[in-house]
Amino acid sequence: MLAELYTVRIPKEIRVKMRKYFHINWSEVIRRAIIQKIEEEERKEDIRKAIQIMDSIRLKVLKEQGAAKDYDSSEVIRYWREKLS
């Protein structure tokens, strides 16, 4: 894996405290924090996509079933459970 160099500026007070814990691999700590943040953002993105898909399915069902007052979502759920089983 080819590594890229990324420079981070931190306050001097933080750097002084970091030196106190010289046994810690700070580069690895920063790498892991970046990876964790990226994974968190990807999960959020996946959730947004899932919501869009669910909304499009809901709109499709509403168009097919009609948006009547007596609309029963449990019937739709049963329908899809049976269809997917």
C-alpha positions as CSV (number, residue, x, y, z in Angstrom):
1,M,0.0,0.0,0.0
2,L,1.4,3.3,-1.1
3,A,1.1,5.8,1.8
4,E,0.3,9.5,1.4
5,L,1.7,12.2,3.7
6,Y,-0.8,14.3,5.5
7,T,0.3,17.1,7.9
8,V,-1.7,18.1,10.9
9,R,-1.2,21.2,13.0
10,I,-1.9,20.9,16.7
11,P,-1.6,23.4,19.5
12,K,1.8,23.5,21.3
13,E,0.1,22.5,24.6
14,I,-1.2,19.3,23.0
15,R,2.2,18.5,21.5
16,V,3.8,18.9,25.0
17,K,1.3,16.5,26.5
18,M,1.8,14.1,23.6
19,R,5.6,14.0,24.4
20,K,4.7,12.9,27.9
21,Y,3.3,9.7,26.4
22,F,6.2,9.0,24.1
23,H,5.4,5.3,24.0
24,I,2.2,5.9,22.1
25,N,2.4,5.8,18.3
26,W,0.5,9.0,17.6
27,S,0.6,8.5,13.9
28,E,-1.4,5.3,14.4
29,V,-3.8,7.0,16.7
30,I,-4.5,9.6,14.1
31,R,-4.7,7.0,11.3
32,R,-7.3,5.0,13.3
33,A,-9.3,8.2,14.1
34,I,-9.4,9.1,10.4
35,I,-10.5,5.6,9.4
36,Q,-13.2,5.5,12.2
37,K,-14.5,8.9,11.0
38,I,-14.6,7.7,7.4
39,E,-16.5,4.5,8.3
40,E,-18.9,6.6,10.4
41,E,-19.6,8.9,7.4
42,E,-20.0,5.9,5.0
43,R,-22.6,4.4,7.4
44,K,-24.5,7.7,7.4
45,E,-24.3,7.7,3.6
46,D,-25.6,4.1,3.5
47,I,-28.5,5.1,5.8
48,R,-29.4,8.0,3.6
49,K,-29.4,5.7,0.5
50,A,-31.6,3.2,2.4
51,I,-34.0,5.9,3.3
52,Q,-34.2,7.1,-0.3
53,I,-34.9,3.5,-1.4
54,M,-37.6,3.1,1.3
55,D,-39.2,6.4,0.3
56,S,-39.3,5.4,-3.4
57,I,-40.8,2.0,-2.5
58,R,-43.4,3.7,-0.3
59,L,-44.3,6.1,-3.1
60,K,-44.6,3.3,-5.5
61,V,-46.9,1.4,-3.1
62,L,-49.0,4.5,-2.5
63,K,-49.4,4.9,-6.3
64,E,-50.3,1.3,-6.7
65,Q,-52.6,1.0,-3.7
66,G,-53.8,4.6,-3.8
67,A,-53.5,7.1,-1.0
68,A,-56.9,6.3,0.4
69,K,-57.8,7.0,4.1
70,D,-58.3,3.3,4.7
71,Y,-54.7,2.5,3.6
72,D,-53.4,-0.2,5.9
73,S,-49.6,-0.5,5.9
74,S,-49.7,-3.9,7.6
75,E,-51.4,-5.3,4.5
76,V,-48.5,-4.0,2.4
77,I,-46.0,-5.5,4.8
78,R,-47.7,-8.9,4.7
79,Y,-47.8,-8.7,0.9
80,W,-44.0,-8.1,0.7
81,R,-43.2,-10.7,3.3
82,E,-45.1,-13.3,1.4
83,K,-43.7,-12.2,-1.9
84,L,-40.1,-12.4,-0.6
85,S,-40.5,-15.7,1.3
